[in-house]
Amino acid sequence: MKVRIFTGFVIGVVLCLSLLFLPHIAVAIAFAIACALAIFEMLVALKHKYSKSAGTLCCIEIIMLILATATVFASVDNLMMGYVVILCALVDVGGYTAGKLAGKKGHKVSFLKTVSPNKTWEGYICGVICCIVFGYLIYLPMKQYLPENAYIFSFFAWAPAIAGDLFESKIKRLLKVSDSGECATKYSNKLIKAIEKPISSHGGYLDRIDSFTFAIVAFEIFLALMP
């Protein structure tokens, strides 16, 4: 757990610096590479543990990864990406913290037991509240760099973020793997294992970008519909 927290902090710092100082094309290419690695993780898992249901969901996930990559390249800038990353992080951190604090007393989400059995109502509620409240507060100092009324997205960004996480969890259950990078590190060559190592404590590349993939596409739809 300490390794996960440390690497998460390092990844967060690197991401913030990249979004602030690197050209957008460099950030977009880095995201495209992460998406390509996420697709590779799924394909390796499918090769060794194929099922029709898993194949269908993996195809949908691949389409979402491609749409997210296209969105990042064509429609959003670094600060917009950063805002969506923050919203996803708020949902994740809020949910994780509340779930840990609730512990065994937490109320499990019964209808998700076959998808993500450890999820609790406390975690989801806290994640939603953090996304709405802190999402708006973080928007205030960023508003001159973001589209007008972009803060409205914080009121429902939790939905695509949670959907992305649950969708990937369902894929893992069907493929019978504990995380997206499991098969990639087990069956691939030394180069792939070296590429996966920095993210291994977080489960793999798909595990890290699943929420953002859905949220950034939803954000683009929001921008298109916003007057």
N, C-alpha and C positions, 0 to 999 in steps of 0.2 A: 504493500500500500504506500509506503514511504517513497519507493521508487516511482510509482505512478504519480504521486503528488509532485515530486521533484521534476520529472520529465514533463508533466503537464505545465508546470510553471515555466520551464525552459521553452517549451513549444509556444506558450502564450506570449512570452517576451519576444521571441523570434518573429512570431506572427505580427505583433504590434509594430515592431520596428520595420518589418517588410511592408506593411500596409501604409506606414507613414513616410517611408523614404525611398522605396523601390518604385520604378515605373510600373504602371498598371499592367503592361504586357508581360513583365517578368512575374508578377503575382499570378496573372492568369495562366501562364505556362506552368508555374509550380502547381497550381490547382489542377490543371489538366493532367499533369503527371500523377498526382495523388489519386485522381479519378481512374486513370489507367491502371494503377497498382491495385485499386479497389476492385476493378473489373477482373484483373488477373487473379486476385484472391478467390473470387467467386468461381471463376472458370476452373481453377485447380481443384477446388472443393467439389464442384459438379463432376469433374472427371473421375474422382475417386468415390463419390457418394451420390450418384445421380438418382433423382426421382423426378417424375413428370411435374409434380407440384412445385418442387424446388426450382426446376428449370424454368417454369412459367414466371415465378416471382423474380428469379435472377434476371430474366429478360426485361421485366418491368423496371427493376432496379438499374439495369444498364441504360435503359432509355432515360431514366431520371438523371443519371450521372452525365449523360451526353447533353441533355437539356440544361442542366446546371452549368456545365462547362461553356456551352454556347451563350448562356445568359451572362456569365462572368466576362467572357470575351467581348460581347457585343453591347451590353446594356447597362452595366453598373461600373462604378469606379471603386477605388480602394476604400474610401470612407463609407460608401454604401455597403460594401462587403463587410467592413469592420463592424458596422452597426448590426447587421444580421448575425454575424459571428457572436457578438456580445449577447444578443437576445437568446440565441441557442444555448450559450454558456450559462446564462441566468436560469433557463429552464433546467438544464442539466445539474448545475451546482445546487440550485434550490431544492430540486427533487432529491438529489443524493444526500444532502445534509439533513433534510427533514426525515428521509427514510432511515438514516443512521440513528438520528435522535429518537425516533419512534421505536426502533429495534424490534423486538419480538412482539411488542404491544401494538405495532402498526397494523392497520386494517388492510389486508391484501385485496387487490382488485380481482375478484373471483372470476369474472368473465375473461380475464387475460392470463389465467393460470397456464394455459397451453402455449402461450406466446412468450410471456415474461413473468414467471411466477413470483418473483421477488418484488414486483412493483406494489406500492402502497398508495392508498388515497391521500395520506398525509404528504407523501412525496410529490404527487401530481398537483395537489392544491398549492403547496408551497412553491413549486416550480412555476405555476401559472401566475401567482401573486408577484413573485420576483420579476418575472418577465414584464408584467404590466407596470408595476410601480417603479422598479429600477430602470426599466427600459425607457420610461418617460423622463426620469431624472437624468439619465445619461444623454438623452436626446437634446436636452436644453443647451448644453455647451457646444453641441455639434450641429445645431439647427441651421446655422448659416452655410454649412457645407452639404446639407442634405435637402432632398426635395421638400417643398412645403407640405406640412401635415404628415410627414413620414412617421411621426410618433404614433399615429393611429395604428400602424402596423404592429406596434408592441402589444396592442390589446388582443390580437389574435395570432401573433407569431408562434405562440406556444403550440397551436394546433398542428401546423406542418412539422414543427420540430419534434413533437411527440410522435406524430405519424411516421416520420422517417426513422426514428429509433425503433418503434414497434415493428415496422416493416422489415427492417434488418434483423431484428430478433426472431421474427417468424422464419426468415430464410435460414438462420443459424439452427433453429430447431429442426427444420426439414432436412438440413444437411448433416445434422447430428454433430455439430462442432461447437466448441465453447466460445470461440471468437473468430472473426473473419480472417485473421492471419494464421490460424492454426495449420491448415493444410498447406498454405504457401511456405511456411517455415519447415514443415515436415517433409514435403516431397520435392522441393525445388533445389536448385543448385546454390553454390556458396554466394554468388552475387546477389541473388534474390533474398537469401537469408540475411545478408549484410544490409540490404536496403530495408528489410522489415525490422531489423533489430532496434532502431531508434524508437519505433512506435509499438514495440512488442508488449510493453507494460500496459498499453491502452487497448490491446486486442487486435490491432491491425488498422489499416488505412480506412477501410469501410466503416469500422466502428467509430472512427474519429469524425468522419464527414457525413455520416448518414443523416443526421438532423439538419445540417446546413444544406445538404443537397436538395431536400424538399423545401426548406425555408427560403432559399434564394430564388427558386422558381416561383414560389408563392409571392415573394416580394416583387418580382418582376410583373406578375399578373396584377398585383395591387397597384403598382405604379402606372400600369397601362389603363386601369380603370379609374384611377384617381383624377378628378376634374382639375 
